[in-house]
Amino acid sequence: MARARNEADTVRGMVISDARRKAGWVVLSEKERLIGNVLDEARARLVSMTNMKRYTLELEKTIVDAGTALGGGKLEVMLNERPTG
């Protein structure tokens, strides 16, 4: 009887461990999906901004703010040559 309980406890532990592992993967997968959605939305907004007259000014401000947030120093920014606004 004790042996059967030990085996049942072992199996139960393995099942619980497997369920936790699978739940972790589900959570990570959902986080990845949400991050992808946010990046897609950000990309779409940036593309729509290129048609605005203030695009260049906003882009410059964003670059300066990002450089400051990163601690300053030398910064190289590469942009395409497509005309804006």
Residue frames as a rotation matrix with the C-alpha (Angstrom) as fourth column:
MET 1
0.565 0.825 0.000 0.00
0.825 -0.565 0.000 0.00
0.000 0.000 -1.000 0.00
ALA 2
0.453 -0.481 -0.751 2.81
0.146 -0.791 0.594 2.44
-0.880 -0.379 -0.288 0.86
ARG 3
-0.614 -0.714 0.336 4.54
0.408 0.078 0.910 1.66
-0.676 0.696 0.244 -2.42
ALA 4
-0.133 0.672 0.728 1.37
0.979 -0.026 0.203 2.42
0.155 0.740 -0.654 -4.37
ARG 5
0.789 0.404 -0.462 1.00
0.519 -0.842 0.149 5.76
-0.329 -0.357 -0.874 -2.54
ASN 6
-0.017 -0.892 -0.452 4.61
0.104 -0.452 0.886 6.68
-0.994 -0.032 0.100 -3.33
GLU 7
-0.693 -0.198 0.693 4.09
0.665 0.196 0.721 5.85
-0.278 0.961 -0.004 -7.00
ALA 8
0.314 0.891 0.328 0.83
0.935 -0.351 0.058 7.82
0.167 0.289 -0.943 -7.05
ASP 9
0.650 -0.154 -0.744 2.58
0.283 -0.860 0.425 10.78
-0.705 -0.487 -0.515 -5.42
THR 10
-0.466 -0.885 0.004 5.36
0.247 -0.126 0.961 10.59
-0.850 0.449 0.277 -7.99
VAL 11
-0.475 0.379 0.794 2.90
0.876 0.114 0.469 10.45
0.087 0.918 -0.386 -10.89
ARG 12
0.636 0.744 -0.206 0.85
0.767 -0.638 0.065 13.29
-0.083 -0.199 -0.976 -9.39
GLY 13
0.272 -0.631 -0.726 4.01
0.173 -0.711 0.682 15.39
-0.947 -0.311 -0.085 -9.02
MET 14
-0.729 -0.557 0.398 4.96
0.445 0.056 0.894 14.74
-0.520 0.829 0.207 -12.65
VAL 15
-0.061 0.803 0.593 1.48
0.973 -0.084 0.213 15.66
0.221 0.591 -0.776 -13.86
ILE 16
0.750 0.319 -0.579 1.48
0.519 -0.827 0.217 18.87
-0.409 -0.464 -0.786 -11.83
SER 17
-0.142 -0.903 -0.406 4.97
0.159 -0.426 0.891 19.75
-0.977 0.062 0.204 -13.05
ASP 18
-0.693 -0.063 0.718 3.94
0.702 0.164 0.693 19.14
-0.161 0.984 -0.070 -16.66
ALA 19
0.369 0.906 0.209 0.80
0.918 -0.390 0.070 21.25
0.145 0.166 -0.975 -16.24
ARG 20
0.572 -0.226 -0.788 2.83
0.283 -0.848 0.448 24.13
-0.770 -0.480 -0.421 -14.79
ARG 21
-0.553 -0.831 0.060 5.31
0.284 -0.120 0.951 23.91
-0.783 0.543 0.302 -17.64
LYS 22
-0.438 0.471 0.766 2.51
0.887 0.087 0.454 23.96
0.147 0.878 -0.456 -20.22
ALA 23
0.656 0.690 -0.306 0.81
0.740 -0.668 0.081 26.88
-0.148 -0.280 -0.949 -18.46
GLY 24
0.112 -0.724 -0.681 4.11
0.196 -0.655 0.729 28.78
-0.974 -0.215 0.068 -18.56
TRP 25
-0.782 -0.394 0.484 4.34
0.507 0.052 0.861 28.23
-0.364 0.918 0.159 -22.31
VAL 26
0.093 0.898 0.431 0.77
0.972 -0.175 0.156 29.45
0.216 0.404 -0.889 -22.76
VAL 27
0.678 0.113 -0.727 1.57
0.445 -0.849 0.283 32.62
-0.585 -0.515 -0.626 -20.82
LEU 28
-0.331 -0.893 -0.305 4.76
0.142 -0.366 0.920 33.23
-0.933 0.261 0.248 -22.81
SER 29
-0.623 0.162 0.766 2.95
0.780 0.207 0.591 32.63
-0.062 0.965 -0.255 -26.08
GLU 30
0.494 0.867 0.062 0.24
0.866 -0.497 0.050 35.13
0.074 0.029 -0.997 -25.17
LYS 31
0.425 -0.428 -0.797 2.83
0.215 -0.808 0.549 37.71
-0.879 -0.405 -0.251 -24.12
GLU 32
-0.668 -0.708 0.230 4.62
0.347 -0.023 0.938 37.24
-0.658 0.706 0.261 -27.43
ARG 33
-0.224 0.683 0.695 1.34
0.958 0.022 0.287 37.70
0.180 0.730 -0.659 -29.32
LEU 34
0.728 0.533 -0.431 0.53
0.634 -0.763 0.128 40.90
-0.261 -0.366 -0.893 -27.40
ILE 35
0.006 -0.820 -0.573 4.02
0.122 -0.568 0.814 42.32
-0.992 -0.075 0.096 -27.96
GLY 36
-0.713 -0.227 0.664 3.69
0.637 0.187 0.748 41.54
-0.294 0.956 0.012 -31.66
ASN 37
0.271 0.901 0.340 0.37
0.949 -0.310 0.066 43.38
0.165 0.305 -0.938 -31.76
VAL 38
0.659 -0.082 -0.748 1.90
0.319 -0.870 0.376 46.43
-0.682 -0.486 -0.547 -30.07
LEU 39
-0.433 -0.894 -0.118 4.83
0.177 -0.212 0.961 46.45
-0.884 0.395 0.250 -32.50
ASP 40
-0.474 0.343 0.811 2.48
0.880 0.164 0.445 46.14
0.020 0.925 -0.380 -35.48
GLU 41
0.642 0.760 -0.107 0.40
0.766 -0.641 0.048 49.06
-0.032 -0.113 -0.993 -34.19
ALA 42
0.345 -0.607 -0.716 3.52
0.139 -0.721 0.679 51.17
-0.928 -0.334 -0.164 -33.57
ARG 43
-0.675 -0.603 0.426 4.78
0.460 0.108 0.882 50.37
-0.577 0.791 0.205 -37.07
ALA 44
-0.062 0.752 0.656 1.42
0.979 -0.081 0.186 51.33
0.193 0.654 -0.732 -38.59
ARG 45
0.779 0.351 -0.520 1.38
0.503 -0.844 0.184 54.62
-0.375 -0.405 -0.834 -36.68
LEU 46
-0.094 -0.898 -0.430 4.92
0.127 -0.439 0.889 55.44
-0.987 0.029 0.156 -37.77
VAL 47
-0.649 -0.097 0.755 4.06
0.735 0.177 0.654 54.75
-0.197 0.979 -0.044 -41.40
SER 48
0.374 0.867 0.330 1.01
0.903 -0.422 0.085 57.02
0.213 0.266 -0.940 -41.17
MET 49
0.549 -0.224 -0.805 3.14
0.380 -0.791 0.480 59.74
-0.744 -0.569 -0.349 -39.56
THR 50
-0.495 -0.836 0.237 5.39
0.601 -0.132 0.789 59.98
-0.628 0.533 0.567 -42.60
ASN 51
-0.231 0.501 0.834 2.52
0.869 -0.279 0.409 61.69
0.437 0.819 -0.371 -44.40
MET 52
0.705 0.489 -0.515 2.28
0.689 -0.645 0.331 64.45
-0.171 -0.587 -0.791 -41.78
LYS 53
0.661 -0.439 0.609 3.90
0.068 -0.772 -0.631 67.83
0.748 0.458 -0.481 -42.24
ARG 54
0.580 -0.412 0.703 5.36
-0.804 -0.432 0.410 67.72
0.135 -0.802 -0.582 -38.74
TYR 55
0.963 -0.142 -0.231 6.99
0.143 0.990 -0.012 64.32
0.230 -0.021 0.973 -39.31
THR 56
0.168 -0.981 0.095 10.57
0.365 -0.028 -0.931 65.61
0.916 0.191 0.353 -39.50
LEU 57
-0.160 -0.189 0.969 10.21
-0.685 -0.685 -0.247 67.70
0.711 -0.703 -0.020 -36.34
GLU 58
0.708 0.497 0.501 8.61
-0.706 0.489 0.513 64.84
0.010 -0.717 0.697 -34.43
LEU 59
0.827 -0.465 -0.316 11.26
0.321 0.852 -0.415 62.41
0.462 0.241 0.853 -35.68
GLU 60
-0.114 -0.900 0.420 14.06
-0.005 -0.422 -0.906 64.72
0.993 -0.105 0.043 -34.55
LYS 61
0.068 0.227 0.972 12.44
-0.921 -0.360 0.148 65.13
0.383 -0.905 0.184 -31.12
THR 62
0.941 0.331 0.065 12.03
-0.334 0.886 0.320 61.35
0.049 -0.323 0.945 -30.76
ILE 63
0.503 -0.832 -0.234 15.66
0.408 0.467 -0.785 60.74
0.762 0.299 0.574 -31.71
VAL 64
-0.293 -0.609 0.737 16.93
-0.379 -0.634 -0.675 63.33
0.878 -0.477 -0.045 -29.22
ASP 65
0.367 0.520 0.771 14.67
-0.916 0.057 0.397 61.98
0.163 -0.852 0.497 -26.46
ALA 66
0.977 -0.014 -0.214 15.80
0.018 1.000 0.014 58.41
0.214 -0.018 0.977 -27.12
GLY 67
0.168 -0.986 0.015 19.46
0.293 0.035 -0.956 59.42
0.941 0.165 0.294 -27.17
THR 68
-0.216 -0.170 0.961 19.04
-0.743 -0.611 -0.275 61.25
0.634 -0.773 0.006 -23.87
ALA 69
0.705 0.570 0.421 17.24
-0.708 0.540 0.455 58.27
0.032 -0.619 0.785 -22.32
LEU 70
0.862 -0.426 -0.275 20.13
0.327 0.881 -0.341 56.04
0.388 0.204 0.899 -23.41
GLY 71
0.572 -0.640 -0.513 22.65
0.592 -0.110 0.798 58.27
-0.567 -0.760 0.316 -21.68
GLY 72
0.767 -0.250 -0.591 23.79
-0.460 -0.857 -0.234 60.47
-0.448 0.451 -0.772 -24.54
GLY 73
-0.131 -0.892 0.432 27.12
0.061 0.427 0.902 59.98
-0.990 0.144 -0.001 -26.24
LYS 74
-0.779 -0.239 -0.580 27.79
-0.538 -0.221 0.813 59.49
-0.322 0.946 0.044 -29.92
LEU 75
-0.005 0.865 0.502 24.68
0.093 0.500 -0.861 58.59
-0.996 0.042 -0.083 -31.88
GLU 76
-0.923 -0.236 -0.303 24.41
-0.284 -0.110 0.952 57.65
-0.258 0.965 0.034 -35.54
VAL 77
0.002 0.985 0.175 20.98
-0.068 0.174 -0.982 57.80
-0.998 -0.010 0.067 -37.13
MET 78
-0.960 -0.272 0.069 20.35
0.025 0.164 0.986 56.41
-0.279 0.948 -0.150 -40.58
LEU 79
-0.024 0.983 -0.183 17.21
-0.171 -0.185 -0.968 57.48
-0.985 0.008 0.173 -42.44
ASN 80
-0.064 0.047 0.997 15.89
0.904 0.426 0.038 56.72
-0.423 0.903 -0.070 -45.91
GLU 81
-0.892 -0.389 -0.229 15.93
0.246 -0.845 0.475 59.42
-0.378 0.368 0.850 -48.55
ARG 82
-0.283 0.872 0.400 12.21
0.901 0.098 0.424 59.37
0.330 0.480 -0.813 -49.23
PRO 83
-0.778 0.045 0.626 10.80
-0.085 -0.996 -0.034 62.92
0.622 -0.079 0.779 -49.18
THR 84
-0.586 0.578 -0.568 8.42
0.802 0.313 -0.509 63.69
-0.117 -0.754 -0.646 -46.33
GLY 85
0.031 0.751 -0.659 5.31
0.648 -0.517 -0.559 65.83
-0.761 -0.410 -0.503 -45.81
